[in-house]
Amino acid sequence: MISIHKNTLLDLEFFTVLQQVADYCICSLGKEAVLHIQPIKHKEILYKELLQTNEFLASYQNNNRIPNHGFDPIIKELKLLGIENSFLEVEGLRKILSIVQTTNTLLTSFDKFKDYYPNLYTEANKVSPSPEIVKAIEALIDRFGEIKDNATPELFEIRQQINVVRGKINQSFSSALNSCSAQDLLDDIKETVVDKKRVLAVKAMHRKKVKGAILGTSKTGSIVFIEPQQTLQYSRELANLEYEEEQEIIRILKTITNFLRPYSGILESYQQYLIQMDVLNAKAKYAQSMNAILPEINSDKKLYLRDAYHPLLYLTNLKKKETTFPQTIELNPDHRIIVISGPNAGGKSITLKTVGLLQVMLQSGLLVPLHERSSMCLFDRVLSDIGDNQSIENHLSTYSYRLKQMNYFLRKCDSDTLFLIDEFGTGSDPELGGALAETFLEVFYEREAFGIITTHYANLKLLANELP
């Protein structure tokens, strides 16, 4: 079981990496999922995610591109499906149709290219296509997201009648318009629309000469907007028909909603699947931005990072068009601990953070920027003490804090631990700090832990050379 403390993730700026990955997501739910990524506790799940991400990355370089996975969230729609007597709006149906079609397209694609994407195909096999949902919704709404005229015979008949009445309204309105124009009763604009009704723009002085319903006036009061008498009867008839249309549409929406209720679990699984695809795509895009790879993962506790880059430093320098120099670091059962010494600002901390961040990224299902001949292993714990982590909250001095940290390390440290300690032994009297650090280092060595230490203490450098 893998366990990495949140403080270690903060020390290594892992959450900054996640923010950069999230920027590649297409949908909001995908971004949210990325920002909640944690080191994966079970190795089987970790291997699966790494392989799936690697297959997504490979799809950018071959002709078997993975179809679009973008979607609009259906959180609200899923809630409505769980509420008795509720019904979905047309827009909700459109979103559900889109999410089902997108999922079905992906499932078909992975089935077709299963030899190229075996792990993505295995994941897709956990999801069942639902062509009946597509068929049911497409029978009701058109490609513009509107209810089709022939959704039901009743709706077809109502809309036919609406078209006839609208024709009569236009005909009678044109007659009134021509008559009023001939009598010079209208303003220059002649007509406009008020409350979705065509009205005559009658000069205020002539308003009593035009029979009809006054629906308003201009801001200056010089124009009166009148719906002519000739169209009033048809307008009332149209209003009745539009009410019947609205009721028929509600009946249709209730029927299709009831049809979809048993599928709510499937629809939820589709949304989760597309979120997963969005996360995998974002991780692959991030890997592509820094030429990251899936290195060999060994079970021999060998860590060989050849030409390793610190992701954040690499991408920052890339934007500045500056060169980032890679590092090669190796840890193995015969050489488990590296002690790094050197001047300040000499890159010691970057080396330590590079190893730690790449390890945490890999164990969180992210590909890492390394040479393809690199090899990595997995650790059950990654412990870190980096920088001046003085605990203000607990009112501890730097020395007290670091002593507390070392005590925690001693309790947790074993052969499945990677520890990262920056400026080992600082924060106290040099003689005392050096002596304590030497004692801790010997214990880490006896526990067969793996680690990297940066220090200025000469006694630690000597001890590192003396230990067998």
Sequence and secondary structure as in RCSB ss.txt:
>XXXX:A:sequence
MISIHKNTLLDLEFFTVLQQVADYCICSLGKEAVLHIQPIKHKEILYKELLQTNEFLASYQNNNRIPNHGFDPII
KELKLLGIENSFLEVEGLRKILSIVQTTNTLLTSFDKFKDYYPNLYTEANKVSPSPEIVKAIEALIDRFGEIKDN
ATPELFEIRQQINVVRGKINQSFSSALNSCSAQDLLDDIKETVVDKKRVLAVKAMHRKKVKGAILGTSKTGSIVF
IEPQQTLQYSRELANLEYEEEQEIIRILKTITNFLRPYSGILESYQQYLIQMDVLNAKAKYAQSMNAILPEINSD
KKLYLRDAYHPLLYLTNLKKKETTFPQTIELNPDHRIIVISGPNAGGKSITLKTVGLLQVMLQSGLLVPLHERSS
MCLFDRVLSDIGDNQSIENHLSTYSYRLKQMNYFLRKCDSDTLFLIDEFGTGSDPELGGALAETFLEVFYEREAF
GIITTHYANLKLLANELP
>XXXX:A:secstr
  EE HHHHHHTTHHHHHHHHHTT SSHHHHHHHHT    S HHHHHHHHHHHHHHHHHTTSS           H
HHHHHHTSTT    HHHHHHHHHHHHHHHHHHHHHHHTTTT HHHHHHHTTS   HHHHHHHHTTB TTS B GG
GSHHHHHHHHHHHHHHHHHHHHHHHHHHHHHHTT EEEEEEEEETTEEEEEEEGGGGGGS EEEEEE TTSSEEE
EEEHHHHHHHHHHHHHHHHHHHHHHHHHHHHHHHHGGGHHHHHHHHHHHHHHHHHHHHHHHHHHTT B  EE SS
  EEEEEE  HHHHHHHHHHT     EEEEEBTTB EEEE   TTSSHHHHHHHHHHHHHHHTTT  B   TT E
E   SEEEEE S    TTTT  HHHHHHHHHHHHHHH STTEEEEESSTT SS HHHHHHHHHHHHHHHHHTT E
EEEE   HHHHHHHHH  
